[in-house]
Amino acid sequence: MNLRTPQPRSIFLLGTRVDNIDEFTALRMTIGFAAHRDGLPARTVCFTNVHTICEARRDRSLMHCVNLADLVLPDGSGLKIAGRIFGTPIRENLNGTDFTPKVLDAARQNGLSVYLLGAQLGRVVSCRANLLRQYPNLRIVGLHHGYFTPEDEQDVIRDINAKQPDILLVALGTPVQEKWISRNARRLNVGVCLAVGGLFDFLSGTIVRAPAWMRRAGIEWIFRFLQEPRLKWKRVLLEIPMFLALVIAKRIVPRKLRMTHDRRVALR
């Protein structure tokens, strides 16, 4: 595997960055970050979806953390729709739930180590057990639950640094995970940190993923809403319509302004 990392093509959707690259390039870059530390702070990989963008519009510190990450991958069908509206099609849906297992498989093949941070203790323990069954010889060198206090943070970082993982999966949810990684990147003896949201819920078997046909059709969000309506109603009923309305407005208004300007110039 060629571990040199090319510069991704970035676009900005409502102010939040997305690197519009294919899966092969994203995987090569992520493994490259893990394998070649070069004395740098921990490299960071984030995933941008509709929820992230809506949160970032309310919380500029989150937008700052995401926009300064080493790699920001497009997550979800909402971004593909936005890309088409803006005339810049998103090449692939690189959501963390599908992409991260491929990172772990590549880590296994390259002898890279992994640390799991996040979720409840029982859930992250189940996650480790399932991963070791699915990826024999994967080096999971440590884990820690995600319910630690600010006073405990230094102990968590000390444990991570003692294990020196090449890959740190941080599953604390948006915006906590992005801010945590950004705040601690220079303190972590880690190759790359991935902000993976609710990934451990799926990997532990706690939550079942949508059928493959729903994922291919880009409607997994419907399945997730039906699974957890109390948790997901805000995203489905408020954030998705607001996001699409803002994208359409941002596309239409500049076009109208250009048409008005051209009309005025023609009349002179």
Secondary structure in CASP SS format (residue, H / E / C, confidence):
PFRMAT SS
TARGET T0000
AUTHOR 0000-0000-0000
METHOD secondary structure of the structure
MODEL  1
M C 1.00
N C 1.00
L C 1.00
R C 1.00
T C 1.00
P C 1.00
Q C 1.00
P C 1.00
R C 1.00
S E 1.00
I E 1.00
F E 1.00
L E 1.00
L C 1.00
G C 1.00
T E 1.00
R E 1.00
V E 1.00
D E 1.00
N C 1.00
I C 1.00
D C 1.00
E H 1.00
F H 1.00
T H 1.00
A H 1.00
L H 1.00
R H 1.00
M H 1.00
T H 1.00
I H 1.00
G H 1.00
F H 1.00
A H 1.00
A H 1.00
H C 1.00
R C 1.00
D C 1.00
G C 1.00
L C 1.00
P C 1.00
A C 1.00
R E 1.00
T E 1.00
V E 1.00
C E 1.00
F E 1.00
T E 1.00
N C 1.00
V H 1.00
H H 1.00
T H 1.00
I H 1.00
C H 1.00
E H 1.00
A H 1.00
R H 1.00
R H 1.00
D C 1.00
R H 1.00
S H 1.00
L H 1.00
M H 1.00
H H 1.00
C H 1.00
V H 1.00
N H 1.00
L C 1.00
A C 1.00
D C 1.00
L E 1.00
V E 1.00
L E 1.00
P E 1.00
D C 1.00
G C 1.00
S H 1.00
G H 1.00
L H 1.00
K H 1.00
I H 1.00
A H 1.00
G H 1.00
R H 1.00
I H 1.00
F C 1.00
G C 1.00
T C 1.00
P C 1.00
I C 1.00
R C 1.00
E C 1.00
N C 1.00
L C 1.00
N C 1.00
G H 1.00
T H 1.00
D H 1.00
F H 1.00
T H 1.00
P H 1.00
K H 1.00
V H 1.00
L H 1.00
D H 1.00
A H 1.00
A H 1.00
R H 1.00
Q H 1.00
N H 1.00
G C 1.00
L C 1.00
S E 1.00
V E 1.00
Y E 1.00
L E 1.00
L E 1.00
G E 1.00
A C 1.00
Q C 1.00
L H 1.00
G H 1.00
R H 1.00
V H 1.00
V H 1.00
S H 1.00
C H 1.00
R H 1.00
A H 1.00
N H 1.00
L H 1.00
L H 1.00
R H 1.00
Q H 1.00
Y C 1.00
P C 1.00
N C 1.00
L C 1.00
R E 1.00
I E 1.00
V E 1.00
G E 1.00
L E 1.00
H E 1.00
H C 1.00
G C 1.00
Y C 1.00
F C 1.00
T C 1.00
P H 1.00
E H 1.00
D H 1.00
E H 1.00
Q H 1.00
D H 1.00
V H 1.00
I H 1.00
R H 1.00
D H 1.00
I H 1.00
N H 1.00
A H 1.00
K H 1.00
Q C 1.00
P C 1.00
D C 1.00
I E 1.00
L E 1.00
L E 1.00
V E 1.00
A E 1.00
L C 1.00
G C 1.00
T C 1.00
P C 1.00
V H 1.00
Q H 1.00
E H 1.00
K H 1.00
W H 1.00
I H 1.00
S H 1.00
R H 1.00
N H 1.00
A H 1.00
R H 1.00
R H 1.00
L C 1.00
N C 1.00
V C 1.00
G C 1.00
V E 1.00
C E 1.00
L E 1.00
A E 1.00
V C 1.00
G C 1.00
G C 1.00
L H 1.00
F H 1.00
D H 1.00
F H 1.00
L H 1.00
S C 1.00
G C 1.00
T C 1.00
I C 1.00
V C 1.00
R C 1.00
A C 1.00
P C 1.00
A H 1.00
W H 1.00
M H 1.00
R H 1.00
R H 1.00
A H 1.00
G C 1.00
I C 1.00
E H 1.00
W H 1.00
I H 1.00
F H 1.00
R H 1.00
F H 1.00
L H 1.00
Q H 1.00
E C 1.00
P H 1.00
R H 1.00
L H 1.00
K H 1.00
W H 1.00
K H 1.00
R H 1.00
V H 1.00
L H 1.00
L H 1.00
E H 1.00
I H 1.00
P H 1.00
M H 1.00
F H 1.00
L H 1.00
A H 1.00
L H 1.00
V H 1.00
I H 1.00
A H 1.00
K H 1.00
R H 1.00
I H 1.00
V H 1.00
P H 1.00
R H 1.00
K H 1.00
L H 1.00
R H 1.00
M H 1.00
T H 1.00
H H 1.00
D H 1.00
R H 1.00
R H 1.00
V H 1.00
A H 1.00
L H 1.00
R C 1.00
END
